[in-house]
Amino acid sequence: MSDPVSSASVGRFLTLADTAQVLNVPVSTALELVRTGELPAIRVGPAGAWRVERVVLESYIEAKYEEARRLSLWEQSDFANIPELSEGRILRPDTSADPDRPE
C-alpha cells in the first residue's frame, strides 16, 4: 500500500491539500495554521498559492510530539498542583472540607 503523499510522489513542497492530508485535518485548518504562522509556508506563482516545505512539515509534527510529551510530563509532576497567581492573590482549591486546615 503506498502513501498518497509520500516523498517519492511529491517534490520538495506540498500544497495545502497535501499538507492537510498528512496532518489528517481539513484544508481550512491547514490554511489557518499557515495564516497564524504556526506552520511556516511560502506563497508561489501568480495566484499566490501556499506551499509548505516537506521538511518544515516534518519538523512541525516532531515539535507537536515534543510539546505533547512535555505537557504530559508536566501534568504528571508535583508542580502541576502549584496554586496559580491571579492579580497578586494566590488561588487555591476549595479546602473548606479539610478538617485539618486552621481557620
C-alpha positions in Angstrom: 0.0 0.0 0.0 1.5 3.3 -1.0 1.2 6.6 0.9 -0.6 9.1 -1.4 1.7 11.9 -0.1 5.0 10.0 0.1 8.3 11.6 -0.6 8.5 9.9 -4.0 5.2 11.2 -5.2 5.7 14.9 -4.4 8.6 17.3 -4.7 10.1 19.5 -2.0 6.9 21.5 -1.5 3.4 20.3 -0.5 0.1 22.0 -1.4 -2.2 22.9 1.4 -4.4 19.9 0.4 -1.4 17.6 0.7 -0.4 19.2 4.0 -3.9 18.7 5.3 -3.9 15.1 4.2 -0.7 14.4 6.0 -2.0 16.0 9.2 -5.4 14.4 8.7 -7.2 17.7 9.1 -9.4 19.8 6.9 -7.7 22.1 4.4 -9.3 25.1 6.2 -7.4 24.0 9.4 -4.1 23.7 7.4 -4.7 27.2 6.0 -5.3 28.6 9.5 -2.1 27.1 10.7 -0.3 28.8 7.9 -2.1 32.1 8.3 -1.3 32.3 12.0 2.4 31.5 11.3 2.3 28.3 13.4 3.2 26.3 10.3 5.7 28.2 8.1 4.8 28.3 4.4 5.5 30.4 1.3 3.3 31.8 -1.5 4.3 30.9 -5.0 3.0 31.6 -8.5 0.9 34.4 -9.9 -2.1 33.2 -7.8 0.0 33.2 -4.7 -0.8 29.5 -3.8 0.6 28.4 -0.4 3.3 25.8 -0.3 4.7 24.0 2.7 8.2 22.6 2.5 8.1 18.8 3.4 11.0 19.1 5.9 9.2 22.0 7.6 6.1 20.0 8.0 8.0 17.1 9.4 9.7 19.4 11.9 6.3 20.8 12.8 5.0 17.3 13.5 8.1 16.5 15.6 7.6 19.7 17.6 4.0 18.8 18.3 5.0 15.4 19.6 7.6 17.1 21.8 5.0 19.6 23.0 2.6 16.8 23.9 5.4 14.8 25.7 6.4 17.9 27.8 2.8 18.6 28.7 2.2 15.1 29.7 5.3 15.2 31.9 4.2 18.5 33.4 0.8 17.1 34.3 2.4 14.1 36.0 4.8 16.3 38.0 4.3 17.7 41.5 4.4 21.2 40.1 1.1 20.8 38.4 -0.6 21.3 41.7 1.1 24.6 42.5 -1.5 27.3 43.1 -1.9 29.8 40.3 -1.3 33.5 40.8 -4.1 35.9 39.8 -3.9 39.6 40.3 -1.5 39.2 43.2 -3.7 36.7 45.0 -2.9 33.0 45.4 -5.9 30.9 44.3 -6.2 27.6 46.0 -8.8 24.8 45.6 -11.7 24.9 48.0 -10.4 23.4 51.2 -13.4 24.1 53.4 -13.9 20.3 53.6 -10.4 19.9 55.1 -10.8 19.4 58.9 -7.0 19.8 59.4 -6.9 23.3 57.9 -6.8 26.1 60.5 -9.5 28.8 60.1 
